[in-house]
Amino acid sequence: NKLAQQQQWREAQSHYFAALSLDKTHPDYAYNLAISLEHLGKRQAAQAMYQKAITLSASRTAHFDVVSTQQRITELSQ
């Protein structure tokens, strides 16, 4: 998260991807990866990862707003 705060998105993406690889059921890892993908201009990949985060949040506590995330997916698809 520190890398994201410093807007070092490429490095942050790498760490978020590694975290999600270690725990494929963690919605916050998918969400953070989506944010980093979006900042890197990878809109379709970000959309897919936001959707994955929402899906994962159905079975595990998430620390992001699902409604706002769904709205972001809609915005990215336009």
C-alpha positions in Angstrom: 0.0 0.0 0.0 2.9 2.3 0.6 3.9 2.0 -3.0 0.4 3.0 -4.1 0.5 6.0 -1.7 3.7 7.0 -3.5 1.9 6.4 -6.8 4.5 3.8 -7.8 1.7 1.8 -9.6 3.9 -0.6 -11.5 5.6 -1.8 -8.4 2.4 -1.8 -6.4 0.7 -3.9 -9.1 3.4 -6.5 -8.8 3.0 -6.7 -5.0 -0.8 -6.8 -5.2 -0.6 -9.6 -7.8 1.8 -11.5 -5.6 -0.5 -11.1 -2.6 -3.5 -12.3 -4.6 -1.5 -15.3 -5.9 -0.8 -16.3 -2.2 -4.5 -15.9 -1.2 -6.8 -16.1 -4.1 -9.9 -15.6 -1.9 -9.0 -12.2 -0.4 -11.3 -9.5 -1.9 -9.1 -6.6 -0.8 -6.1 -8.0 -2.7 -8.2 -8.2 -5.8 -9.6 -4.7 -5.2 -6.1 -3.2 -4.7 -4.8 -4.9 -7.8 -7.8 -3.4 -9.8 -6.9 0.1 -8.6 -3.3 -0.4 -9.7 -4.3 -1.8 -13.1 -6.6 1.2 -13.6 -3.8 3.6 -12.8 -1.7 1.9 -15.4 -4.3 2.3 -18.0 -5.4 -1.3 -18.1 -9.1 -0.6 -18.0 -10.4 -4.1 -19.1 -8.1 -5.9 -16.7 -9.2 -3.4 -13.9 -12.8 -4.1 -14.6 -12.4 -7.8 -14.4 -10.4 -7.5 -11.2 -13.0 -5.1 -9.6 -15.7 -7.7 -10.5 -13.5 -10.5 -8.9 -13.2 -8.4 -5.8 -17.0 -8.0 -5.6 -17.5 -11.7 -6.1 -14.9 -12.6 -3.4 -16.6 -10.1 -1.0 -19.7 -12.3 -1.0 -17.9 -15.0 1.0 -15.2 -13.0 2.9 -15.2 -9.6 4.6 -14.0 -6.8 2.4 -12.8 -3.3 3.3 -14.2 -1.5 0.3 -17.6 -0.3 -0.7 -19.2 -2.8 -3.1 -21.8 -0.4 -4.5 -19.1 2.2 -5.3 -17.0 -0.6 -6.9 -19.9 -1.7 -9.0 -20.4 1.9 -10.2 -16.7 2.1 -11.1 -17.0 -1.0 -13.2 -19.9 0.7 -15.0 -17.9 3.8 -15.6 -14.9 1.8 -16.9 -17.2 0.0 -19.4 -18.3 3.3 -21.0 
